[in-house]
Amino acid sequence: MSEAPAAAWRVFPWDPGAEPGEPFSASWVPPSQGQGRFDLPATPGGVLYLAESPVHAVAERIQHFRGQVLDEADLRVAGHPLALVRVEIPERLFAKLADLCDPTVLIRLGIRPDATASGSRRTTQQLAAAIRSVGYRGLRWWSALRGDWHTLVLFRDRLTSPLSFESPEPLSPSHEAVQVAMRELGMTAAPRR
């Protein structure tokens, strides 16, 4: 397994008045999962997706605007501004993730590399369920956006202690991580009014 990151990042719609665990707080995961690559819709708590860099976290969230002009309104979801939050990742948790970027892990688990990148959500969600069933607390895999960006998928019902979320940063087109993500995705910012 690669070296454990000290932290990971998440972009989410933020209500600054929400208490931890409440809707639109940094730690809240919507209960209606099922569309994501490694979602576990039948598992209480579902999964939490994190990125190993702030730019990757932002890019995953704004990728559907690829090639377009991004403005402030594009950085709002469900009436809330998008925010970036740093999440501390304990080394002992990272050690309990199935690193699907490591060929020896794929061999040990009997997983074909193409299965992790399948366009079939049924295939990838079954893969996540199988990894969870053998005791892992989550998985790590490469992003479909760039092979050197990595995602952590945490099985929330397998976390033995709460994660530590830092103070969220509201996002705007001028935020450094948004600027870099836009360049990576061929986007431009709308002119300021």
Helices and strands as residue ranges (DSSP letters): E 7-13, E 47-51, H 54-62, G 63-65, E 69-70, G 72-75, E 76-77, E 80-88, H 91-94, E 97-99, H 103-109, H 113-116, H 121-133, E 138-142, E 150-155, G 156-158, E 164-165, E 169-170, H 176-184, E 188-189
